[in-house]
């Protein structure tokens, strides 16, 4: 986050000199840690983790960048075949160690799991459909007009919300689904999604197409960034379609600098082959918290906005709060 704030301060100085229309054509990772990037990451993870064709997000961490000093997570939609699942960490297609099921729920246990990347994952993900029986080896397709839930829990077989940890080199990160109101700096109430905790709930229509996402996560890396993200978005998708369009708004709490971003999704398109958007725009407006003032650095955001206009799979034009424009590539979903 210190790196991001340095970029913001420099950008404000450049803007004051009348150069804000300059375009930086070198890809930058700063957009990953932006409010708009955090919103895109959370929505992408929920979509790829509940896709109608039965694929899940596989997560991979890039190694620490020695120049920029932070790591990023990468998620790719991977075909849901038992052969592929058996060579990786457990997915719903796993029939051996790592997957268990009971009733309408299945649990995927990650124990120092690398998913072919540089990060190790430790924790348990629970996937539940609104009714019917879940079985390891097949995607837990919800019933007509049903809902599919994803949540990190404390143990296999448990319904107690928890978190998953990630370690890469000397970095450690957490995706939290359990803390009260996801520890947002402003103390705002965030409505629970399942079992008194958080995660993602994706609704389906009678034909099996997704119609909406309700999600809430806290994602943080100590000393780097800390975001609480929640929202409820509409999805326009045909049954069996390979793409879908997202509209609505997401709230992103910057817990380190104490600002609130409202990220508006305008015709943001996702395709099966990418967990990140391929077109559309996410625009974020920044404001003070309702009960907790911004830090000195956070005040540089207040009253300003940023945007990501997507040009391909995870590639976008990023307009920073200072008005600087860069061509960027986003790297993660969760």
C-alpha positions, -999 to 999 in steps of 0.1 A, spaced: 0 0 0 30 23 7 40 18 -30 4 26 -41 2 57 -20 36 69 -34 22 65 -69 -9 84 -59 11 113 -44 34 115 -75 3 114 -97 -13 143 -79 19 163 -83 21 155 -120 -16 163 -124 -10 197 -109 15 204 -136 -11 198 -163 2 164 -175 -27 142 -164 -35 133 -200 -2 115 -205 -7 78 -209 18 54 -193 19 24 -217 40 3 -193 18 -22 -174 17 -14 -137 5 -36 -108 -10 -6 -89 -44 -13 -103 -45 -47 -86 -45 -29 -52 -70 -3 -62 -106 -4 -51 -118 -11 -86 -92 -39 -89 -104 -54 -56 -140 -53 -67 -131 -70 -100 -111 -97 -82 -139 -106 -58 -166 -107 -85 -143 -127 -108 -137 -153 -81 -174 -157 -74 -182 -161 -111 -154 -186 -120 -162 -205 -88 -198 -211 -97 -198 -213 -134 -227 -230 -151 -203 -253 -171 -189 -266 -138 -154 -250 -136 -138 -236 -105 -112 -209 -100 -77 -224 -95 -55 -199 -76 -18 -192 -82 5 -166 -67 32 -148 -85 65 -145 -66 73 -113 -48 83 -86 -72 117 -72 -58 111 -38 -74 75 -32 -65 76 -51 -33 43 -69 -32 28 -101 -45 -3 -108 -65 -27 -137 -69 -37 -152 -102 -68 -172 -108 -75 -192 -139 -106 -211 -148 -96 -248 -151 -116 -275 -168 -134 -297 -143 -120 -331 -152 -111 -357 -126 -78 -363 -144 -68 -327 -140 -81 -324 -105 -61 -355 -93 -28 -338 -103 -36 -305 -85 -50 -295 -51 -86 -307 -44 -115 -294 -64 -151 -306 -66 -139 -331 -92 -116 -348 -66 -129 -381 -53 -100 -389 -30 -83 -371 -2 -91 -334 1 -129 -336 -8 -157 -347 15 -194 -343 12 -225 -345 33 -261 -335 24 -260 -305 1 -225 -295 10 -189 -304 1 -157 -294 17 -123 -289 0 -94 -290 23 -62 -271 14 -30 -281 33 0 -262 21 -15 -265 -13 3 -247 -41 -21 -251 -71 9 -251 -94 19 -216 -82 43 -200 -57 18 -196 -29 7 -222 -5 -29 -223 6 -41 -236 39 -78 -238 50 -111 -253 41 -137 -241 15 -173 -252 19 -195 -253 -12 -232 -256 -6 -262 -257 -30 -296 -246 -17 -310 -282 -20 -301 -316 -33 -271 -339 -26 -235 -329 -31 -211 -356 -42 -173 -354 -46 -164 -359 -82 -192 -338 -97 -201 -301 -97 -227 -292 -70 -252 -278 -95 -280 -260 -76 -316 -268 -84 -338 -246 -107 -340 -211 -92 -315 -221 -66 -284 -207 -50 -248 -219 -47 -227 -207 -17 -189 -206 -13 -175 -199 21 -142 -206 40 -149 -225 72 -128 -237 102 -126 -274 93 -139 -301 70 -174 -310 79 -179 -277 98 -203 -249 91 -184 -223 112 -171 -195 90 -134 -191 89 -105 -180 67 -79 -193 43 -42 -183 46 -17 -179 18 21 -178 21 46 -169 -6 83 -164 2 82 -141 33 47 -128 26 15 -140 42 -21 -131 33 -56 -140 45 -90 -142 29 -114 -137 58 -150 -149 58 -156 -148 96 -147 -116 115 -175 -93 127 -185 -71 98 -153 -82 82 -133 -57 103 -142 -28 81 -126 4 95 -158 23 96 -177 -2 118 -205 -5 93 -229 -35 94 -223 -60 67 -252 -85 64 -241 -122 68 -244 -144 38 -244 -179 53 -239 -195 87 -235 -161 103 -205 -153 82 -195 -142 47 -184 -156 13 -204 -156 -19 -239 -166 -29 -247 -169 -66 -284 -172 -77 -296 -191 -107 -328 -190 -126 -351 -218 -137 -330 -225 -168 -297 -227 -149 -283 -193 -158 -269 -171 -131 -289 -140 -122 -270 -123 -94 -241 -123 -69 -241 -114 -33 -206 -115 -18 -185 -102 11 -148 -109 19 -119 -93 37 -86 -98 19 -54 -85 34 -16 -89 33 0 -74 65 18 -42 56 7 -42 20 -31 -39 16 -63 -45 35 -97 -44 17 -132 -53 29 -153 -58 -2 -191 -65 -4 -218 -60 -29 -249 -73 -47 -247 -74 -85 -271 -84 -113 -260 -109 -140 -274 -111 -175 -266 -146 -189 -283 -171 -212 -285 -207 -203 -252 -224 -213 -237 -191 -224 -200 -186 -225 -202 -150 -214 -223 -128 -191 -227 -91 -183 -225 -76 -148 -241 -44 -135 -245 -28 -101 -223 -15 -73 -198 -28 -48 -185 -12 -16 -147 -14 -9 -134 -3 25 -97 7 24 -90 -3 59 -54 10 60 -61 45 49 -98 48 60 -116 56 28 -147 41 13 -149 34 -24 -182 28 -43 -174 8 -74 -200 9 -101 -200 -19 -127 -212 -7 -161 -218 -35 -186 -188 -55 -173 -185 -86 -194 -169 -119 -183 -161 -149 -204 -155 -186 -194 -119 -185 -204 -110 -156 -180 -118 -150 -144 -113 -112 -149 -135 -89 -171 -129 -87 -208 -148 -55 -214 -169 -28 -197 -160 -3 -170 -157 -2 -132 -157 33 -118 -150 40 -81 -159 71 -62 -141 77 -29 -156 92 2 -148 96 39 -163 69 62 -195 77 80 -180 73 115 -142 72 111 -122 99 94 -96 92 67 -59 91 74 -37 119 59 -29 96 29 -66 86 26 -76 122 23 -58 123 -10 -86 100 -23 -116 117 -9 -138 134 -35 -119 118 -63 -126 87 -85 -108 61 -105 -118 37 -133 -108 5 -151 -120 2 -187 -113 -34 -197 -98 -41 -231 -92 -78 -229 -87 -107 -204 -76 -87 -173 -61 -59 -194 -75 -24 -189 -70 13 -191 -66 26 -155 -74 62 -147 -61 69 -112 -76 93 -87 -50 119 -97 -61 116 -134 -31 97 -146 -38 71 -173 -20 37 -176 -24 5 -196 -25 -22 -169 -29 -59 -164 -47 -73 -134 -35 -105 -118 -59 -121 -93 -93 -134 -84 -104 -148 -51 
